[in-house]
């Protein structure tokens, strides 16, 4: 993996320490899309896997900088927590999106599917957008501004289904998070904030994109400011919001044999509320079958494997116990077999948020219960505090978060 996108905790911390002195300049530099992306941290893959936690970055930021000078940076760090909390209260949107992707791939007319393939493979005929598509496939990364431009191009210029564009990003982005990816695409399409779309503009692109990235002007006229108009979504109904289910933030006192399940939502168990447990074994399972079902790129699969391998190695050192990392056709069945073979009474894990890992939980709980093994899910205090704040838009969320940060009352984020 490229050192630009650290996928171990040690390299992520080193990367963060190198970037930390720049955070006061982040507000003025963050929109610029340049070769090497030096104006942004490129820590998102590490944060996505929990190699670094948002609260750790917030704490480190406030330790070195005054709040008013880094507020924009802190906002961006907290966006991922906002998206996760928002989707936790509307979990049906994840399954609706996955169902829609499957339906479109089965039933969309052949010319549209071919155009989807051409645009996603960097053959749209608009040189700058094709460059972005190739960068995504080759590196697993795109600058956030380029992501918005490309998503808008897909939806409002090419007039292709947003669900398939979101799936293309989910297959390739190393930092692909179910909440951030799905909801950001909904926002560009005009679904997240009803009727408010994001439109790619040539003037915006030429202002923020380094000249060497758009020397080839082929097709750029299609992005002229007076050419791009919004494709308005058909369904603007607000999704039903569900109340968050309570999840404990501390592990219960357990007797008997304990095993820990480490997964891709949180690969730093040694810093979690589970850090004081004494497990017999720690297990993590990759799933080639699941990866293939989701269409994940080889680069994306390799990033998952590297983050999990680093996480289970550190966990083994911290807890001084056996570790298991294997590929499994069915994660729930593999975890159950692991627990039974080791005579476990309890399996404990950090609670996954909406997405592929969370979809394992229901089956896993049932299979373990059949063997008289209890499954316990624990939430980090930061998430437990932040998720309920994400009831509506980001800026109401940020005002509440800002007040807590200024008081030093968010867990792990004290200045």
C-alpha positions as CSV (number, residue, x, y, z in Angstrom):
1,X,0.0,0.0,0.0
2,X,1.1,3.6,-0.6
3,X,2.6,5.4,2.3
4,X,0.2,8.2,1.4
5,X,-2.7,6.2,2.9
6,X,-1.5,4.6,6.1
7,X,-3.1,1.3,7.0
8,X,-1.4,0.5,10.3
9,X,-1.9,2.3,13.6
10,X,1.8,3.2,13.8
11,X,2.0,4.6,10.3
12,X,-1.2,6.5,10.8
13,X,0.1,8.1,14.0
14,X,3.3,9.0,12.1
15,X,1.3,10.4,9.2
16,X,-0.9,12.4,11.6
17,X,2.1,13.9,13.4
18,X,3.5,15.1,10.1
19,X,0.2,16.7,9.1
20,X,-0.7,18.2,12.5
21,X,1.3,21.4,12.1
22,X,-0.7,22.2,9.0
23,X,-4.2,22.1,10.4
24,X,-4.4,25.8,10.9
25,X,-4.0,26.2,7.1
26,X,-6.5,23.5,6.4
27,X,-9.5,25.8,5.9
28,X,-7.7,27.7,3.1
29,X,-6.1,24.7,1.5
30,X,-8.7,21.9,1.8
31,X,-10.6,22.7,-1.5
32,X,-7.5,22.7,-3.7
33,X,-7.1,19.5,-5.8
34,X,-3.4,19.0,-6.5
35,X,-1.0,16.3,-7.3
36,X,-0.2,14.4,-4.1
37,X,-3.1,16.1,-2.2
38,X,-0.7,17.7,0.3
39,X,-3.4,20.2,1.5
40,X,-5.5,17.4,3.1
41,X,-4.5,14.7,5.6
42,X,-5.1,11.6,3.6
43,X,-5.9,9.9,6.9
44,X,-9.4,8.8,6.0
45,X,-8.6,5.1,5.4
46,X,-7.0,4.9,8.8
47,X,-10.0,6.6,10.4
48,X,-12.4,4.4,8.5
49,X,-10.9,1.2,10.1
50,X,-10.5,2.7,13.5
51,X,-6.7,2.7,13.3
52,X,-7.0,6.3,14.4
53,X,-10.2,7.5,16.1
54,X,-11.9,10.9,15.6
55,X,-11.6,11.6,19.3
56,X,-7.9,11.0,19.3
57,X,-7.4,13.4,16.4
58,X,-9.7,16.0,18.0
59,X,-7.8,15.7,21.3
60,X,-4.4,16.0,19.7
61,X,-5.6,19.0,17.6
62,X,-6.9,20.9,20.7
63,X,-3.7,20.1,22.6
64,X,-1.7,22.0,20.0
65,X,-4.0,24.6,18.6
66,X,-6.6,27.2,19.7
67,X,-10.2,26.2,18.8
68,X,-11.0,29.2,16.5
69,X,-7.9,28.6,14.4
70,X,-8.8,24.9,13.6
71,X,-12.6,24.9,13.7
72,X,-13.0,24.0,10.0
73,X,-10.5,21.1,10.5
74,X,-12.5,19.8,13.5
75,X,-15.7,20.0,11.5
76,X,-14.3,17.8,8.9
77,X,-13.0,15.3,11.4
78,X,-16.5,15.1,12.9
79,X,-18.4,14.7,9.6
80,X,-17.8,11.0,9.6
81,X,-19.3,10.6,13.1
82,X,-22.3,12.7,12.0
83,X,-22.9,10.6,8.9
84,X,-22.7,7.4,11.0
85,X,-25.1,8.7,13.6
86,X,-27.5,9.9,11.0
87,X,-27.6,6.5,9.3
88,X,-27.9,4.6,12.6
89,X,-31.2,6.4,13.0
90,X,-32.3,5.6,9.4
91,X,-30.8,2.1,8.8
92,X,-33.3,1.2,6.1
93,X,-31.5,3.5,3.6
94,X,-28.5,1.2,3.5
95,X,-30.5,-1.9,2.6
96,X,-32.7,0.1,0.2
97,X,-29.5,1.3,-1.6
98,X,-28.1,-2.3,-1.8
99,X,-31.4,-3.6,-3.1
100,X,-31.6,-0.8,-5.7
101,X,-28.1,-1.5,-6.9
102,X,-28.9,-5.2,-7.5
103,X,-32.2,-4.3,-9.3
104,X,-30.5,-1.8,-11.6
105,X,-27.8,-4.2,-12.5
106,X,-30.4,-6.8,-13.4
107,X,-33.0,-4.6,-15.1
108,X,-31.4,-1.3,-16.5
109,X,-31.4,-1.1,-20.2
110,X,-28.2,-2.3,-22.0
111,X,-27.2,1.1,-23.5
112,X,-27.4,2.8,-20.0
113,X,-25.4,-0.1,-18.4
114,X,-22.7,0.2,-21.1
115,X,-22.5,4.0,-20.5
116,X,-22.2,3.4,-16.8
117,X,-19.3,1.0,-17.5
118,X,-17.6,3.5,-19.9
119,X,-17.8,6.4,-17.4
120,X,-16.6,4.3,-14.5
121,X,-13.7,3.0,-16.5
122,X,-12.5,6.5,-17.4
123,X,-13.9,6.6,-21.0
124,X,-16.6,9.2,-20.7
125,X,-14.9,11.6,-23.2
126,X,-14.5,14.4,-20.6
127,X,-10.7,14.2,-19.9
128,X,-10.6,15.6,-16.3
129,X,-13.4,13.3,-15.2
130,X,-11.8,10.3,-16.8
131,X,-8.6,11.2,-15.0
132,X,-10.4,11.2,-11.7
133,X,-12.0,7.8,-12.5
134,X,-8.6,6.3,-13.3
135,X,-7.0,7.8,-10.2
136,X,-9.7,6.2,-8.0
137,X,-9.2,2.8,-9.6
138,X,-5.4,3.0,-9.4
139,X,-5.0,4.5,-5.9
140,X,-8.2,3.8,-4.0
141,X,-8.5,7.5,-3.3
142,X,-10.0,10.8,-4.5
143,X,-9.8,14.3,-3.0
144,X,-13.2,15.1,-1.5
145,X,-13.8,18.0,-3.9
146,X,-13.0,15.7,-6.9
147,X,-15.5,13.2,-5.4
148,X,-18.2,15.8,-5.4
149,X,-17.4,16.9,-9.0
150,X,-17.3,13.4,-10.3
151,X,-20.6,12.3,-8.5
152,X,-22.3,15.4,-9.9
153,X,-20.9,14.7,-13.4
154,X,-22.3,11.1,-13.1
155,X,-25.8,12.2,-12.0
156,X,-26.4,15.6,-13.5
157,X,-24.3,15.5,-16.7
158,X,-24.3,11.9,-17.7
159,X,-27.8,11.4,-16.1
160,X,-26.9,8.0,-14.7
161,X,-28.5,6.4,-11.6
162,X,-26.8,7.7,-8.4
163,X,-27.0,4.3,-6.8
164,X,-24.6,2.8,-9.4
165,X,-22.2,5.7,-9.0
166,X,-22.2,5.2,-5.3
167,X,-21.5,1.5,-5.8
168,X,-18.5,2.4,-8.0
169,X,-17.0,4.5,-5.2
170,X,-17.9,1.8,-2.6
171,X,-16.0,-0.8,-4.6
172,X,-12.8,1.2,-4.9
173,X,-12.4,3.8,-2.1
174,X,-10.0,2.6,0.6
175,X,-12.0,4.8,3.0
176,X,-15.4,3.7,1.8
177,X,-17.7,3.9,4.7
178,X,-21.4,2.9,4.3
179,X,-22.7,6.0,5.9
180,X,-20.3,8.6,4.4
181,X,-20.4,7.2,0.9
182,X,-24.2,6.5,0.6
183,X,-25.3,9.7,2.2
184,X,-22.8,11.9,0.3
185,X,-24.1,10.6,-3.0
186,X,-27.7,11.2,-1.8
187,X,-26.7,14.8,-1.0
188,X,-25.2,15.4,-4.5
189,X,-28.4,13.8,-6.0
190,X,-30.7,16.2,-4.0
191,X,-32.1,13.5,-1.7
192,X,-30.3,14.2,1.5
193,X,-31.4,17.8,1.7
194,X,-34.6,17.5,-0.3
195,X,-34.3,19.2,-3.7
196,X,-30.8,20.7,-2.9
197,X,-28.4,19.2,-5.5
198,X,-24.7,19.8,-6.0
199,X,-23.8,20.9,-9.5
200,X,-20.3,20.5,-11.0
201,X,-19.2,23.8,-12.6
202,X,-16.3,24.4,-15.0
203,X,-15.5,27.7,-13.2
204,X,-15.3,25.9,-9.8
205,X,-13.1,23.2,-11.3
206,X,-10.7,25.6,-12.9
207,X,-10.5,27.7,-9.7
208,X,-9.6,24.8,-7.4
209,X,-8.0,22.2,-9.7
210,X,-4.2,22.4,-10.3
211,X,-3.6,23.5,-13.9
212,X,-1.6,20.4,-14.7
213,X,-4.6,18.2,-13.9
214,X,-6.7,19.7,-16.6
215,X,-4.3,20.5,-19.4
216,X,-6.3,18.3,-21.6
217,X,-9.5,20.3,-22.2
218,X,-11.3,17.5,-24.1
219,X,-15.1,17.6,-23.2
220,X,-14.6,20.5,-20.7
221,X,-17.3,22.5,-22.5
222,X,-19.9,20.0,-21.2
223,X,-19.2,21.4,-17.7
224,X,-19.7,25.1,-18.6
225,X,-21.6,26.8,-15.9
226,X,-24.7,27.4,-18.1
227,X,-24.7,23.8,-19.4
228,X,-25.1,21.8,-16.2
229,X,-28.7,21.5,-14.9
230,X,-30.0,19.4,-12.0
231,X,-31.6,16.0,-12.6
232,X,-34.3,16.2,-9.9
233,X,-35.0,13.0,-8.0
234,X,-38.5,11.5,-8.1
235,X,-38.8,10.6,-4.4
236,X,-38.1,13.5,-2.0
237,X,-39.9,12.0,0.9
238,X,-37.9,12.1,4.2
239,X,-36.8,8.7,5.5
240,X,-38.4,7.6,8.8
241,X,-36.1,8.3,11.7
242,X,-35.8,5.6,14.3
243,X,-34.6,6.1,17.9
244,X,-31.2,4.8,18.6
245,X,-31.1,1.5,20.4
246,X,-29.1,1.7,23.7
247,X,-25.7,0.1,23.5
248,X,-23.5,-0.1,26.7
249,X,-20.2,1.9,26.6
250,X,-18.5,-0.5,29.1
251,X,-18.0,-4.2,29.0
252,X,-20.1,-6.0,31.6
253,X,-18.4,-8.1,34.3
254,X,-18.2,-11.5,32.8
255,X,-17.4,-14.9,34.2
256,X,-16.2,-17.8,32.1
257,X,-14.2,-17.9,29.0
258,X,-14.2,-14.8,26.8
259,X,-13.3,-14.3,23.1
260,X,-13.0,-11.0,21.3
261,X,-14.2,-10.4,17.7
262,X,-12.2,-7.8,15.9
263,X,-13.7,-6.4,12.7
264,X,-13.1,-3.7,10.1
265,X,-15.2,-1.1,11.9
266,X,-12.8,-0.9,14.9
267,X,-9.3,-2.3,14.5
268,X,-7.9,-0.9,17.8
269,X,-9.3,-3.0,20.6
270,X,-6.5,-2.2,22.9
271,X,-7.7,1.5,23.1
272,X,-11.4,0.5,23.4
273,X,-13.6,-0.1,26.4
274,X,-12.6,-3.8,26.0
275,X,-9.0,-3.2,26.8
276,X,-9.2,-4.5,30.4
277,X,-10.7,-7.9,29.5
278,X,-8.8,-11.1,29.6
279,X,-9.8,-13.0,26.5
280,X,-8.8,-16.6,25.7
281,X,-8.6,-15.8,22.0
282,X,-9.2,-12.9,19.5
283,X,-10.6,-13.6,16.0
284,X,-11.0,-11.7,12.8
285,X,-12.4,-13.1,9.6
286,X,-12.0,-11.8,6.1
287,X,-14.6,-13.0,3.6
288,X,-13.6,-13.3,0.0
289,X,-17.2,-14.4,-0.8
290,X,-18.6,-11.3,0.7
291,X,-16.0,-9.1,-1.0
292,X,-16.8,-10.6,-4.4
293,X,-20.6,-10.1,-3.7
294,X,-20.0,-6.5,-3.1
295,X,-17.6,-6.2,-6.0
296,X,-14.7,-4.8,-4.0
297,X,-11.6,-4.1,-6.0
298,X,-8.4,-6.0,-5.2
299,X,-6.9,-2.8,-3.8
300,X,-9.8,-2.3,-1.5
301,X,-9.7,-6.0,-0.3
302,X,-5.9,-5.7,0.3
303,X,-6.5,-2.5,2.5
304,X,-9.1,-4.4,4.5
305,X,-6.7,-7.3,5.0
306,X,-3.8,-5.0,6.0
307,X,-5.8,-3.0,8.5
308,X,-7.3,-6.2,10.1
309,X,-3.8,-7.9,10.2
310,X,-2.4,-4.9,12.0
311,X,-5.3,-4.7,14.4
312,X,-5.2,-8.4,15.4
313,X,-1.4,-8.3,15.8
314,X,-1.6,-5.3,18.2
315,X,-4.5,-6.9,20.0
316,X,-2.6,-10.1,20.5
317,X,0.3,-8.2,22.0
318,X,-1.9,-6.2,24.3
319,X,-4.1,-9.0,25.5
320,X,-1.3,-11.6,25.4
321,X,-3.5,-14.3,24.0
322,X,-4.0,-16.4,20.8
323,X,-5.1,-14.6,17.7
324,X,-6.9,-16.1,14.6
325,X,-7.2,-14.4,11.2
326,X,-8.8,-16.5,8.4
327,X,-10.9,-16.2,5.3
328,X,-14.4,-17.5,5.7
329,X,-17.3,-18.0,3.4
330,X,-19.7,-17.0,6.2
331,X,-18.3,-14.8,9.0
332,X,-21.1,-15.7,11.4
333,X,-20.6,-19.4,11.0
334,X,-16.8,-19.1,11.2
335,X,-17.0,-17.0,14.4
336,X,-19.4,-19.6,16.0
337,X,-17.1,-22.5,15.1
338,X,-14.2,-20.6,16.6
339,X,-16.1,-19.9,19.8
340,X,-17.3,-23.5,20.2
341,X,-13.8,-25.0,19.5
342,X,-12.4,-22.8,22.3
343,X,-15.1,-23.5,24.8
344,X,-16.1,-19.8,25.0
345,X,-19.0,-18.6,27.2
346,X,-18.9,-15.0,25.8
347,X,-18.0,-13.3,22.6
348,X,-17.4,-9.5,22.9
349,X,-17.0,-7.0,20.1
350,X,-17.2,-3.3,19.4
351,X,-20.7,-2.5,18.0
352,X,-20.5,-2.1,14.3
353,X,-22.5,0.6,12.6
354,X,-24.9,0.2,9.7
355,X,-23.3,-1.7,6.8
356,X,-21.9,-5.1,5.9
357,X,-20.3,-5.9,9.3
358,X,-23.5,-5.0,11.2
359,X,-25.4,-7.4,8.8
360,X,-23.4,-10.3,10.4
361,X,-24.7,-9.6,13.9
362,X,-28.2,-11.0,13.8
363,X,-27.2,-14.3,12.4
364,X,-24.2,-14.5,14.7
365,X,-26.3,-13.8,17.8
366,X,-28.7,-16.6,16.8
367,X,-25.9,-19.1,16.0
368,X,-24.1,-18.3,19.3
369,X,-27.2,-18.6,21.3
370,X,-27.8,-22.0,20.0
371,X,-24.5,-23.0,21.5
372,X,-25.3,-21.2,24.8
373,X,-22.7,-18.5,24.1
374,X,-23.6,-14.8,24.7
375,X,-22.7,-12.0,22.3
376,X,-22.0,-8.6,23.9
377,X,-21.6,-5.4,21.8
378,X,-20.0,-2.3,23.2
379,X,-20.0,1.2,21.9
380,X,-17.2,3.7,22.3
381,X,-18.2,6.7,24.5
382,X,-17.5,9.2,21.7
383,X,-19.9,7.5,19.4
384,X,-22.5,7.1,22.2
385,X,-22.3,10.9,22.7
386,X,-22.1,11.9,19.1
387,X,-24.7,9.7,17.3
388,X,-27.8,11.1,19.1
389,X,-26.8,14.6,18.0
390,X,-27.2,13.7,14.3
391,X,-31.0,13.9,14.3
392,X,-31.2,16.4,11.4
393,X,-28.7,18.5,9.4
394,X,-25.0,18.8,10.0
395,X,-24.9,22.4,11.3
396,X,-27.4,21.8,14.2
397,X,-25.2,18.8,14.9
398,X,-22.1,20.9,14.8
399,X,-23.4,23.6,17.1
400,X,-24.1,21.0,19.8
401,X,-20.7,19.4,19.1
402,X,-18.9,22.7,19.2
403,X,-20.4,23.6,22.6
404,X,-19.2,20.3,24.0
405,X,-15.8,20.6,22.5
406,X,-15.4,24.1,24.0
407,X,-16.5,22.8,27.4
408,X,-14.1,19.8,27.1
409,X,-17.0,17.5,27.8
410,X,-16.8,15.0,24.9
411,X,-15.2,11.7,25.8
412,X,-11.6,11.5,24.7
413,X,-11.7,15.0,23.1
414,X,-10.7,17.1,26.1
415,X,-8.3,19.9,25.2
